[in-house]
Amino acid sequence: MSFGKCFSRLVLLVAITSTSFAVAQESAKQDMKDAGHDTKQAAKDAGHGTKQAAKHTGRAVKTGTTKTGHAVKKTSKSATHKVAHKTSQGAQKVENKTQPNQ
């Protein structure tokens, strides 16, 4: 093999290697950019899901509290009415016992 052929093959090998290395660097750089973008999107999606879950939970708590409040009000009203009725009955019995016989 002559020096010229050997040198031209060496130049060709260096050219191919440097091109491959440059393409690999660009590919790795783009892969890093893509990974960063995907991570950003995943964080946005997670934040959105958290926000929606918090809204849903807040509404559920509000609804549950309202229902509990109405139930307490209804029960209290009913209990107060029963107590008033029993008090009235007791007062009527006492009044009947304290009246003179005629």
Rosetta constraint file for C-alpha pairs under 8 A:
AtomPair CA 1 CA 5 HARMONIC 6.60 0.50
AtomPair CA 1 CA 6 HARMONIC 6.72 0.50
AtomPair CA 2 CA 6 HARMONIC 6.25 0.50
AtomPair CA 3 CA 7 HARMONIC 5.92 0.50
AtomPair CA 4 CA 8 HARMONIC 6.08 0.50
AtomPair CA 5 CA 9 HARMONIC 6.20 0.50
AtomPair CA 6 CA 10 HARMONIC 6.16 0.50
AtomPair CA 7 CA 11 HARMONIC 6.13 0.50
AtomPair CA 8 CA 12 HARMONIC 6.08 0.50
AtomPair CA 9 CA 13 HARMONIC 6.02 0.50
AtomPair CA 10 CA 14 HARMONIC 6.15 0.50
AtomPair CA 11 CA 15 HARMONIC 6.12 0.50
AtomPair CA 12 CA 16 HARMONIC 6.17 0.50
AtomPair CA 13 CA 17 HARMONIC 6.05 0.50
AtomPair CA 14 CA 18 HARMONIC 6.00 0.50
AtomPair CA 15 CA 19 HARMONIC 6.09 0.50
AtomPair CA 16 CA 20 HARMONIC 6.06 0.50
AtomPair CA 17 CA 21 HARMONIC 6.04 0.50
AtomPair CA 18 CA 22 HARMONIC 6.10 0.50
AtomPair CA 19 CA 23 HARMONIC 6.15 0.50
AtomPair CA 20 CA 24 HARMONIC 6.06 0.50
AtomPair CA 21 CA 25 HARMONIC 6.15 0.50
AtomPair CA 22 CA 26 HARMONIC 6.22 0.50
AtomPair CA 23 CA 27 HARMONIC 6.04 0.50
AtomPair CA 24 CA 28 HARMONIC 6.07 0.50
AtomPair CA 25 CA 29 HARMONIC 6.06 0.50
AtomPair CA 26 CA 30 HARMONIC 6.14 0.50
AtomPair CA 27 CA 31 HARMONIC 6.07 0.50
AtomPair CA 28 CA 32 HARMONIC 6.23 0.50
AtomPair CA 29 CA 33 HARMONIC 6.35 0.50
AtomPair CA 30 CA 34 HARMONIC 6.08 0.50
AtomPair CA 31 CA 35 HARMONIC 6.09 0.50
AtomPair CA 32 CA 36 HARMONIC 6.15 0.50
AtomPair CA 33 CA 37 HARMONIC 6.19 0.50
AtomPair CA 34 CA 38 HARMONIC 6.08 0.50
AtomPair CA 35 CA 39 HARMONIC 6.10 0.50
AtomPair CA 36 CA 40 HARMONIC 6.20 0.50
AtomPair CA 37 CA 41 HARMONIC 6.25 0.50
AtomPair CA 38 CA 42 HARMONIC 6.13 0.50
AtomPair CA 39 CA 43 HARMONIC 6.22 0.50
AtomPair CA 40 CA 44 HARMONIC 6.28 0.50
AtomPair CA 41 CA 45 HARMONIC 6.13 0.50
AtomPair CA 42 CA 46 HARMONIC 6.10 0.50
AtomPair CA 43 CA 47 HARMONIC 6.10 0.50
AtomPair CA 44 CA 48 HARMONIC 6.16 0.50
AtomPair CA 45 CA 49 HARMONIC 6.17 0.50
AtomPair CA 46 CA 50 HARMONIC 6.15 0.50
AtomPair CA 47 CA 51 HARMONIC 6.16 0.50
AtomPair CA 48 CA 52 HARMONIC 6.24 0.50
AtomPair CA 49 CA 53 HARMONIC 6.14 0.50
AtomPair CA 50 CA 54 HARMONIC 6.12 0.50
AtomPair CA 51 CA 55 HARMONIC 6.25 0.50
AtomPair CA 52 CA 56 HARMONIC 6.18 0.50
AtomPair CA 53 CA 57 HARMONIC 6.07 0.50
AtomPair CA 54 CA 58 HARMONIC 6.03 0.50
AtomPair CA 55 CA 59 HARMONIC 6.22 0.50
AtomPair CA 56 CA 60 HARMONIC 6.16 0.50
AtomPair CA 57 CA 61 HARMONIC 6.11 0.50
AtomPair CA 58 CA 62 HARMONIC 6.18 0.50
AtomPair CA 59 CA 63 HARMONIC 6.12 0.50
AtomPair CA 60 CA 64 HARMONIC 6.03 0.50
AtomPair CA 61 CA 65 HARMONIC 5.98 0.50
AtomPair CA 62 CA 66 HARMONIC 6.13 0.50
AtomPair CA 63 CA 67 HARMONIC 6.19 0.50
AtomPair CA 64 CA 68 HARMONIC 6.11 0.50
AtomPair CA 65 CA 69 HARMONIC 6.05 0.50
AtomPair CA 66 CA 70 HARMONIC 6.23 0.50
AtomPair CA 67 CA 71 HARMONIC 6.19 0.50
AtomPair CA 68 CA 72 HARMONIC 6.13 0.50
AtomPair CA 69 CA 73 HARMONIC 6.14 0.50
AtomPair CA 70 CA 74 HARMONIC 6.10 0.50
AtomPair CA 71 CA 75 HARMONIC 6.05 0.50
AtomPair CA 72 CA 76 HARMONIC 5.94 0.50
AtomPair CA 73 CA 77 HARMONIC 6.05 0.50
AtomPair CA 74 CA 78 HARMONIC 6.14 0.50
AtomPair CA 75 CA 79 HARMONIC 6.03 0.50
AtomPair CA 76 CA 80 HARMONIC 5.97 0.50
AtomPair CA 77 CA 81 HARMONIC 6.13 0.50
AtomPair CA 78 CA 82 HARMONIC 6.23 0.50
AtomPair CA 79 CA 83 HARMONIC 6.12 0.50
AtomPair CA 80 CA 84 HARMONIC 6.08 0.50
AtomPair CA 81 CA 85 HARMONIC 6.09 0.50
AtomPair CA 82 CA 86 HARMONIC 6.13 0.50
AtomPair CA 83 CA 87 HARMONIC 6.02 0.50
AtomPair CA 84 CA 88 HARMONIC 6.09 0.50
AtomPair CA 85 CA 89 HARMONIC 6.23 0.50
AtomPair CA 86 CA 90 HARMONIC 6.13 0.50
AtomPair CA 87 CA 91 HARMONIC 6.10 0.50
AtomPair CA 88 CA 92 HARMONIC 6.15 0.50
AtomPair CA 89 CA 93 HARMONIC 6.33 0.50
AtomPair CA 90 CA 94 HARMONIC 6.27 0.50
AtomPair CA 91 CA 95 HARMONIC 6.04 0.50
AtomPair CA 92 CA 96 HARMONIC 6.11 0.50
AtomPair CA 93 CA 97 HARMONIC 6.28 0.50
AtomPair CA 94 CA 98 HARMONIC 6.20 0.50
AtomPair CA 95 CA 99 HARMONIC 6.37 0.50
